[in-house]
Amino acid sequence: MAASMSFPCFLVLFLGFCLVGSVESRDFHELYQPSWAFDHFIYEGELLKLRLDNSSGAGFSSKNKYMFGKVTIQMKLIEGDSAGTVTAFYMSSDGPNHNEFDFEFLGNTTGEPYSVQTNVYVNGVGNREQRLNLWFDPTKEFHSYSILWTRRHVMFLVDETPIRVHSNLEHRGIPFPKDQAMGVYSSIWNADDWATQGGRVKTNWAHAPFVTSYKGFEIDGCEAPAAGDVARKCSSDGEKKYWWDEPTISELNLHQSHQLVWVRAKHMVYDYCTDSARFPVTPAECVHHTHRHY
């Protein structure tokens, strides 16, 4: 059952505060609920499958919203010819000035590498796409995909390997998402106007239904209250200390830094920071992000 989880508070005797998390679970129904196309959900024990056909895709959302922490889902993506399809896993707040952290898995023709596109929206502004080819076949086995959100950065991870870090550069005058609680979402849909080779390859409905499988649902974050001061509740103070505010979490360690360099050097195929056709003036966060200089 999804419930508050904390480290033993006898740590107060030694540390002067209680180190806490909030929610951790592996059961879909405790954390999430279907959002649309309920008849395209398939439940098989611990597995959930979402189905896309020429009538509809499907999607689900978390029952609660969160401020900071880590969300993880294990997925096995669409097998075979998945061109034109997109499976998304993301966090988002509400409203026109929303914040959003996206994983989008772009379908491919049989034999081509599967691409994952990440994007970050801050105050309603996105256009921060990075794309890489995964170094494994994500259709054969389950792999974990995580978003770690702290006051210092947003980190995207694949099997605990960081593939992107979006740092807090407020000291440079660059906005950072830290004041809007966010829900967690996933969906599968047809996007053959852009998803595969820029829309040149269309969805082949003869291969439908397209199925993405899920398990291992985990959320370890500060559950936002329906009313009240979210920022205050989800901030570390003298009485409580959230694990994601620990210095060892808020910075990449040496191994993670090397992993990120490897991913960017060997597997990245697009980075908005280097797209001078779209951005004749390099976006400010690209100039200052330290991970570009590892």
Disulfide bonds with the S-S distance in Angstrom:
Cys9-Cys18 2.36
Cys222-Cys234 2.08
Cys273-Cys286 1.97
